[in-house]
C-alpha cells in the first residue's frame, strides 16, 4: 500500500484507540521496503496491558479486521521524548 493508503487506513482508528481504557499512547509504523507494519502501544499499567491482551478487541476484532497473525514484543523500559511539554518520560513495567 502507498503511504497515503496507510495513513487513511490507520488514521481512521483514532477515536477507537483514544477511547480504549488503559492505553497511554499508540504509534503506528510502516516499512514499505520490507512490507512490514505494526504499532507500539504504551499502557498505563501492566494490569491494563493484560486486560487488553485478553479482551475481545485484541483476540477477535484486531485479527479479523486486519487478517494478520499478531506478534508481540515486550519492552521492559522505554524512553519517550514528548516534545509538546519538553519532557523526557521513563515508562516501565
C-alpha positions as CSV (number, residue, x, y, z in Angstrom):
1,X,0.0,0.0,0.0
2,X,1.1,3.6,-0.5
3,X,1.9,5.9,2.4
4,X,-1.4,7.8,1.8
5,X,-3.3,4.5,1.9
6,X,-1.7,3.5,5.2
7,X,-2.5,6.9,6.7
8,X,-6.1,6.5,5.6
9,X,-6.4,3.0,7.0
10,X,-4.7,3.6,10.3
11,X,-5.8,7.2,10.9
12,X,-9.4,6.2,10.9
13,X,-8.9,4.3,14.1
14,X,-8.0,7.4,16.2
15,X,-11.3,7.7,18.1
16,X,-11.4,4.0,18.8
17,X,-7.9,3.9,20.2
18,X,-8.4,7.2,22.1
19,X,-11.4,5.6,24.0
20,X,-9.8,2.3,24.9
21,X,-9.2,2.0,28.6
22,X,-5.6,1.8,29.7
23,X,-3.8,2.9,26.5
24,X,-1.5,5.9,27.2
25,X,-0.2,6.0,23.6
26,X,-0.1,4.1,20.4
27,X,2.2,4.8,17.4
28,X,1.9,3.0,14.1
29,X,4.9,2.4,11.9
30,X,5.4,1.1,8.3
31,X,8.4,-0.1,6.5
32,X,7.3,-0.2,2.9
33,X,10.6,-1.7,1.6
34,X,10.2,-4.8,3.8
35,X,6.4,-4.7,3.6
36,X,6.2,-4.7,7.4
37,X,4.0,-2.7,9.7
38,X,3.0,-2.6,13.3
39,X,2.3,-0.5,16.3
40,X,3.9,0.4,19.6
41,X,1.4,0.5,22.5
42,X,2.2,2.2,25.8
43,X,-0.2,1.2,28.6
44,X,-0.9,2.9,31.9
45,X,0.0,-0.2,33.8
46,X,0.8,-3.9,33.4
47,X,-2.7,-4.8,34.5
48,X,-4.2,-2.6,31.8
49,X,-1.9,-4.4,29.3
50,X,-3.0,-7.8,30.5
51,X,-6.7,-6.7,30.3
52,X,-6.2,-5.5,26.7
53,X,-4.4,-8.7,25.6
54,X,-7.3,-10.9,26.9
55,X,-10.0,-8.6,25.5
56,X,-12.3,-9.3,22.5
57,X,-10.7,-6.3,20.8
58,X,-7.2,-8.0,20.8
59,X,-8.2,-11.6,20.5
60,X,-11.0,-11.2,17.9
61,X,-11.6,-7.8,16.4
62,X,-8.0,-6.9,15.5
63,X,-7.1,-10.2,13.8
64,X,-10.5,-10.4,12.0
65,X,-10.2,-6.8,10.7
66,X,-6.6,-7.0,9.7
67,X,-6.4,-10.6,8.6
68,X,-2.9,-11.0,10.0
69,X,-1.0,-13.1,12.5
70,X,-0.2,-10.9,15.6
71,X,3.3,-10.9,17.1
72,X,4.1,-9.4,20.5
73,X,7.3,-7.9,21.7
74,X,7.5,-6.7,25.3
75,X,9.8,-3.9,26.2
76,X,10.9,-3.6,29.9
77,X,11.9,0.0,29.6
78,X,11.2,2.8,27.1
79,X,12.4,6.4,27.0
80,X,9.9,8.6,25.3
81,X,10.5,12.3,24.4
82,X,7.3,14.3,24.5
83,X,8.1,17.5,22.6
84,X,4.9,19.2,23.5
85,X,6.0,19.8,27.0
86,X,9.7,19.2,26.5
87,X,9.6,16.3,29.0
88,X,11.6,13.1,29.0
89,X,9.3,10.3,30.3
90,X,10.6,7.0,31.5
91,X,7.9,4.4,31.1
92,X,8.5,1.0,32.7
93,X,6.5,-2.1,33.8
